Structure formats: structure tokens, C-alpha cells
Amino acid sequence: MLTAKQKRGENIAEYILYLWQLEDMLRALEFSPEQIYSTLVEPHAELDQEQKQTLFFWYMDMVNLLRTEGKEKAGHLEHTLHLIADLNDLHLHLLQAPVGREQGYDRIFAALRPELPKLKTAIAGESDLAAAEITDMEACFRALYSVMLCRLRGTALPEEGPAAQKKAQATERYIKDVLDVVSPVVARLAAIHGAAERGELDLYKDMA
């Protein structure tokens, strides 16, 4: 909870990825209150008992949300998907508005633009989504999270037959290849979002 609040205030992209990681962690703990408390709460020696209880209840609220949304096995909370939709709207705005050019966003995105169709196809192959349904920012976040999981687990390949593993390996290689162009776009977009949210940047400056 404390980490989430800090990340939400500092960087919305890190906040979204943190919540996605937490979703998977809660699933790995099988939503067990005992395991959640002993693994995610008890180690925080800097918290008093009341603060630990508050943190525990926050984790359990996330568990209840995952269950309510039918995402016990997989999927992401609607809260994070709405945030990504908002970021995608901002992304599209910056590609059209003078502030996007002023902030250099269009130039940074230019490196990613030609890779997006292949990236969406690669991600669609690992999910139930159709490539045409995946927005630019959803593709970016799914790619970043996929690579994050690769680094955390050492591998993200399923335990399946050789053909499936070969396809998965090709997908993972491609996603890693585009990471160099995905990360700068998301980082810049998050920075612009934060500046606008704090009132430091007028997104509609110089618009007729």
C-alpha cells in the first residue's frame, strides 16, 4: 500500500506495473490470508501492529477485487486497465497537439511506431486478445511486464511441447528486442502525465 501510493504519486507507469506484479504475487500465494500476512506484511518490521493490519486489509481488498472481477487465475484489475486507457488517450493527444512536439514525444515515439503492429501481433499470440483490439499503450505495458517477468523468473516459457516453446521463444526474443524503443516512450509519457497532473504542464497550450 505504501509503495503503491508512492509510485502512484511519482510515476504512473511504475504504479501500474507494480500492481500487475502484486496481482500475480497474490495469486501465487493462493489468496491465503495467512500466507499473505506472513509473506507480504510480517516482514515489515518498521510498521507497528496497526499499520501492519492496515496493509493486510489493503492486500485483502485487492484479493476481493480480483475475485469480484473474475480474475483469480489471470487478467488485470479494471483500475489498471482504465489508467492505461487514459494514458493511451494522452498518447494520442500528444501525437496531434503542439505540446507533444514541444516535449519531444513525437520524436521518441517515431522509433516505436513501425514496430507496433508486430508487437501487437506477438502479444495477441500470448493472450485471448486480437491484435486489432490492443491499443498502443496496452501493447507497451504488456511488453514491459512480459520482460519484467522474464527477468524475475529467469524464463517465461510455458512447460509445453517443442513447437509451443519455439513459438514462445520467438515471441520473447521479439519483445526483448523492442524493449529499447518501448521503455523511452512509456517513461516520457509517464513524465508528461505527472507534470500535467501536478499542474506543471498545459496539455492544450497553443491549440486553436
N, C-alpha and C positions, 0 to 999 in steps of 0.2 A: 504493500500500500504506500509506504513512504517512498520507495524507489519509483513507483508508478507516478506519484504526484510530482516528484522532482523531474522525471523525464517528461511528463506532460507539460510542465512549465518551461522546460529548456529546449526540448526537441520533439516535435510531434511524431516524427518518423521513428525515433528510438522508442517512444512510448508504445506505438503500435506493435513494433517487433517484440518488445518486452512482454506485452500482453499475449501475443501469439505463443511465445516461448512458455509463458506461465500456463496457458491453456494445456499445452502438451505435458507440462510437468504435473499438473493436477490429474490428467488422465493416467499418467504413469503411476501415480500414487493411488489410482483406482477410486478417487474421490473419497478416500477413507479419512474421516476426521482425525483419527489417531495418527495416521501416517502424515497427514498434512501438518498437524501440530508439531510432531516430533522432528519432521524434516525441514519445514519452512518457518516455523515460529520459534520453537525452543532454542535453536542456536543463537538467536539474537539476545546475547547477554546484556547488551546496552539498554534493552527495554525493560521497564518494570512490568509487573503482572497485569496491570490494567491495559497497558499498551500492547502487550502480547495478546490479550483477549480481543482487543480491537482489531489487530492484524489478522488473527484467526477468523473472526467473523467476516472480514473482508474477503479472505480466501473462500470461505464457505458461500458467500454471496455470489462469487464467480462460479462456483460449482453449481449453485441453483440456477444461474443464468444459462450455463451450458446445457443443463438438463431441460430447462424450460424451452430452449430453442432447438432441442433435439440434436445436440452436438456432443453427445457423450463420447462418441468414437472418433469423430473428425469434424473439421469445419472451424470457422472463426466466428466469434461473437459479432452480432449485428452492430454493436457500438463501434468496433474497429472498422467494419466494412463501410459504415456511414462516414467515418473520418477519412477513409481512403477515397470515397466518392467526393467528399468536399475538396480533398487535395487534387483530385483529377479535374474538378471544376476550376480550381485555381490554376492548375497546369494549362488548361485550355485557354483560360483568360490571359495568362502571361504570354502565350504564343501569338495573341492578337493585339494586346494592349501595348502602348508605348513603354509602360513601366517594365514589361518583360524584356524589351531591348535594352532599356536603361540598366537593368540589373544583370544583363548578360545571360538571361535564362535561355533565350532562343539559340544563342551560340552553343551553350552547353548541351542543350537537347539535340542539336543538329547531329552530334556524334552517335546518339542513340536511335534517332529516327529510323534509319534504314534497317536496324536490327530488330525493331519491334515486331514486325509480322512473324519472323522466325521464332522470336522469343515467346510470343503468344501461342504459337503452334506447339512449341516444346512444352510449355506449361499446361496447355489443354490436354496433352497426351498423358499427363500425370494426374489429371482430375476429371471430374464429370462435366466440366465447363467446355463450351465450344469456344474456339479461338476468337470468333467474332463477338462473343459476349464479354470478353476480357478487356477492360479499359487499360489505357496506357499505365496508369499508376498501380492498378491491381497487378498487372504484369510485373512491374518493377518490384513491388513489395513481395510478391510470391517468389521472384527470383532471389531477392536478398535473403528471404527467410530460408529458402532451399539451401543456399550456400552456407548460411549460419548453421543449419542442421548438419550439413556435411562436416563442418569444422568441429562441431560439438561431439558428433558420433564417430567421426573418422570415416564414415561412409553412410550414404543414404540409400544404398541399393537394397531392393527387396530380396528376400530369400526365395527366388523363383528359378525357373529353368534358364539355360544359357541364352536363349533368344531374348527373353524378357530382360535379363541382366545386361545383355549387349545394348539393347534399346535404352535402358536406364542409364548406362554408362555414357552413351552418346548424348543423352539429354543433359546429364550433369556436366559433361565437358562443355557443352554449348553455353549453359547458364553461367558457368565459371568464366568462360571467355568474354561474355558480355558484362560481367560484373564491373569491369573497369569503366564502362560507359554508363552503367545504371547508377552506381553509387554517387557520382558527382551531381547527377540530375536530382536524385532524391534529397541529397544534402542541401543543394541550392534551394529547392522548392520548400523544404522544411525551414530553412533560414528566412526565406521571404515570408512564409506563413507566420512565423514567430514575430517578425518585425511588424507585419500588418496587424497582428493580434495585439501587440503592445502599443499600437498607435504610432509607430516609428516610420511607417511607410504607407503612402497613399496609393492604393492599387488602381485608382481611377484617374490618376494625375494625367493631365494633358489629353484626356479623352473628350472628343467633341460631344 
